[in-house]
């Protein structure tokens, strides 16, 4: 399969194959922690691919040990001086038009789970780990998980995963709907590409039309969800419980929450 370099967007590399599949790779190994800048770069790449007729489907993948281990609060600020917030960039992902298949190896944790669920479909390995671990930090979930998690696994299962913050293996993820294909870790990217190529072999106008029917209101739902998520995150950041949750995780000990 012939491949050509489509473009580089900061820490995001995009290659385009002649089967109409684009490979969008995060390049912040080993953990691919994201900040506002990286999410903006992913959005820039996807918006550029929307303007490329030769692209009909996208594989979202990552270098290193993990797909995405969540947000890096040591990176660029969550909000720029002109008021653009991390979630403003995240909403841009949901507004793009090409179907996305995420290739999830290693961990998709916290906001990394949110990024994986921004894709239409997910291919994962048994070794993959999924977790909405926010409550373990005494924090509110974000990245639109209020919408995408129940859409994937159902409302009751989403409540359990958000309340407990527990980790889900690749096998369980396949059972409950967090991923759509379960394959060996060596084949995750290849199978994601095969699935994307299968999508790309369908009529592109029909696929885009179907996607609008099925997901057309998703971006607006994400706008409303992230407004609530952001407000609650900012409120809880000021609590002693949040500071205790972060300290306990860094020390790898059980937190002692006092509800303040």
C-alpha positions in Angstrom: 0.0 0.0 0.0 1.5 3.3 -1.1 1.8 6.1 1.5 2.6 9.8 1.3 3.2 12.3 4.0 0.2 14.6 4.4 1.5 17.0 7.0 2.9 17.6 10.4 0.9 19.5 13.1 3.2 20.0 16.1 3.3 16.6 17.8 0.9 15.1 15.3 2.0 13.4 12.1 -0.5 12.6 9.3 0.2 10.1 6.4 -2.2 9.4 3.6 -2.5 6.0 1.9 -3.8 5.2 -1.5 -6.7 3.3 -0.1 -8.1 6.7 1.1 -7.2 6.1 4.7 -5.2 8.7 6.7 -3.1 7.7 9.6 -3.0 10.4 12.3 -0.3 9.6 14.9 0.3 11.2 18.3 4.0 11.6 18.9 4.5 12.3 22.6 5.8 8.9 23.7 5.8 7.0 26.0 2.5 8.2 27.5 1.1 10.7 25.0 -0.2 13.0 27.7 -2.2 15.8 26.1 -2.5 19.5 26.8 -4.6 22.2 25.1 -1.9 22.5 22.4 -2.0 18.9 21.4 -5.8 18.7 21.2 -5.7 21.8 19.0 -3.1 20.1 16.8 -5.3 17.0 16.4 -8.2 19.3 15.5 -6.0 21.2 13.0 -5.1 17.9 11.3 -8.6 16.5 11.2 -9.9 19.8 9.8 -7.3 19.7 7.1 -8.3 16.1 6.2 -11.9 17.2 5.9 -10.7 19.4 3.0 -8.8 16.5 1.3 -11.0 14.5 -1.1 -8.5 11.6 -1.2 -9.2 11.0 2.5 -12.4 9.0 3.4 -11.5 7.6 6.8 -9.0 8.3 9.6 -7.0 6.0 11.9 -6.2 7.8 15.2 -3.1 6.1 16.8 -0.1 6.9 19.0 3.6 6.2 19.4 5.0 4.8 22.6 3.6 2.6 25.5 0.1 4.1 25.8 -2.6 5.5 23.5 -3.1 8.4 25.8 -2.7 8.5 29.6 -4.7 11.7 30.0 -4.1 15.4 30.5 -0.7 16.9 31.3 -1.4 19.9 33.5 2.3 20.8 33.3 2.0 21.5 29.6 0.3 24.5 27.9 -2.3 26.3 29.9 -5.8 24.9 29.7 -7.0 28.4 28.6 -5.1 30.9 26.3 -5.0 34.6 26.9 -7.7 35.0 24.2 -10.0 32.7 26.2 -9.7 29.5 24.1 -10.0 26.6 26.5 -9.0 23.0 26.1 -12.6 22.0 25.6 -13.0 24.6 22.9 -10.4 22.6 21.0 -12.0 19.3 21.9 -15.3 20.4 20.5 -13.5 21.0 17.2 -12.7 17.2 17.0 -16.4 16.4 17.3 -17.3 18.8 14.5 -15.1 17.2 11.9 -16.7 15.1 9.1 -14.5 12.0 8.4 -15.1 8.7 10.2 -12.4 8.0 12.8 -11.1 4.6 14.0 -9.0 4.7 17.2 -6.2 2.2 17.6 -5.9 1.8 21.3 -2.9 0.0 22.8 -1.8 0.4 26.4 -3.8 2.9 28.4 -6.7 5.3 27.6 -7.1 7.0 30.9 -9.1 10.1 32.0 -9.1 12.6 29.2 -7.4 9.9 27.1 -10.5 7.8 27.3 -12.4 10.9 26.2 -10.1 11.2 23.2 -10.6 7.5 22.3 -14.4 8.0 22.6 -14.3 11.0 20.2 -13.6 8.4 17.5 -16.5 6.6 15.8 -15.0 3.1 16.4 -12.2 1.6 18.5 -9.8 -1.3 18.0 -8.1 -2.5 21.2 -5.8 -5.2 22.6 -6.4 -7.3 25.7 -3.6 -5.4 27.4 -5.4 -2.1 26.8 -6.7 -0.3 29.9 -9.6 2.1 29.9 -10.5 4.2 32.9 -12.5 7.4 33.7 -10.4 7.8 36.9 -11.6 11.3 37.8 -13.5 10.4 40.9 -10.4 8.7 42.3 -8.9 12.2 42.2 -12.0 13.8 43.7 -12.5 15.5 40.4 -15.3 15.8 37.8 -15.0 13.9 34.5 -14.4 15.9 31.3 -13.8 15.8 27.6 -17.5 15.2 26.9 -17.6 11.8 28.7 -21.0 12.8 30.0 -22.2 12.2 26.5 -19.8 9.7 24.8 -19.4 7.2 27.7 -23.2 6.4 28.1 -23.5 6.5 24.3 -21.0 3.6 24.2 -21.8 1.5 27.2 -25.3 2.6 28.4 -26.3 5.0 31.2 -26.1 2.5 34.0 -22.7 1.1 33.1 -21.4 4.7 32.6 -22.6 5.6 36.1 -20.6 2.7 37.6 -17.5 3.5 35.7 -17.6 7.2 36.6 -18.4 6.7 40.2 -15.7 4.0 40.8 -13.1 5.2 38.3 -12.0 1.5 38.0 -9.9 0.2 35.2 -11.4 -1.9 32.4 -9.3 -4.4 30.5 -9.5 -4.8 26.7 -11.5 -8.0 27.1 -14.2 -6.2 29.3 -14.1 -3.2 27.0 -15.1 -5.4 24.1 -17.9 -7.0 26.1 -19.4 -3.7 27.2 -19.0 -1.7 24.1 -16.0 0.5 24.8 -14.2 -1.1 21.8 -15.5 -2.7 18.6 -12.6 -5.1 17.8 -10.3 -7.0 20.2 -7.0 -8.2 18.6 -3.5 -8.9 19.7 -1.4 -5.8 20.6 0.8 -6.4 17.5 -2.2 -6.2 15.2 -4.1 -3.2 16.8 -2.9 -0.7 14.3 -3.2 -3.0 11.3 -6.8 -4.0 12.1 -7.7 -0.4 12.7 -6.4 0.4 9.3 -8.3 -2.6 7.8 -11.5 -1.3 9.4 -10.9 2.2 8.2 -10.2 0.9 4.6 -13.4 -1.1 4.7 -15.3 2.2 5.6 -13.4 4.0 2.9 -14.4 1.5 0.3 -18.1 2.5 0.8 -19.6 5.4 -1.0 -18.0 8.5 0.6 -21.0 10.7 0.2 -23.2 8.0 1.7 -20.9 7.4 4.6 -20.7 11.1 5.3 -24.5 11.4 5.1 -25.0 8.4 7.4 -22.5 9.9 9.9 -24.4 13.2 10.0 -27.6 11.2 10.6 -26.1 9.2 13.4 -23.7 11.8 15.0 -24.8 15.1 13.6 -26.0 16.5 16.9 -23.0 15.1 18.9 -20.9 18.3 18.7 -23.7 20.4 20.2 -24.3 17.8 22.9 -20.5 18.0 23.7 -20.7 21.8 23.9 -23.4 21.6 26.5 -21.7 18.8 28.4 -18.2 20.3 28.5 -19.7 23.6 29.8 -21.1 21.7 32.8 -17.9 19.5 33.1 -15.6 22.6 33.0 -17.6 24.5 35.7 -17.6 21.5 38.0 -13.9 20.8 37.4 -13.0 24.4 38.3 -15.1 24.3 41.4 -13.6 21.0 42.6 -10.0 22.1 41.9 -10.3 24.3 44.9 -11.1 21.6 47.4 -8.9 19.8 49.8 -10.3 16.5 48.6 -8.9 17.2 45.1 -5.4 18.1 46.5 -5.6 14.8 48.5 -6.6 12.8 45.5 -3.7 14.1 43.4 -1.2 13.6 46.3 -2.4 10.1 47.0 -2.1 9.1 43.3 1.4 10.5 43.1 2.4 8.6 46.2 0.5 5.5 45.1 -1.5 5.3 48.3 -5.2 5.2 49.2 -6.7 8.7 49.5 -8.3 9.9 52.7 -11.2 12.2 51.6 -12.9 14.5 54.1 -15.6 16.1 51.9 -14.1 19.5 51.8 
